[in-house]
Amino acid sequence: STTAPQSLGLLNSEFTRNAAEQLAKHVAGETKNPKMQLKLCYQLLLGRVPDTNELTAATELISEYPDQHRGVAHLCLALFNLNEFLYLD
């Protein structure tokens, strides 16, 4: 199980933030289409495409940022913190 300090540590980690930034750069180099960028993030990090609800939530998250790149980087950071990414089933 995880504890709140673990999650906060991962969210605030310089390493994790840099990894999210690098992944966002990689995704931007692959496609400029925002929806395709979101799908690519899910595919690279989780090995699957997002479902409809996840795609809607990710689109809303990215739209909160004036700079699409920053939004994609924050999405990557959020995906790094999912149990699905952190733990093997």
Helices and strands as residue ranges (DSSP letters): H 4-12, H 14-30, H 34-46, H 52-63, H 68-80, H 83-86
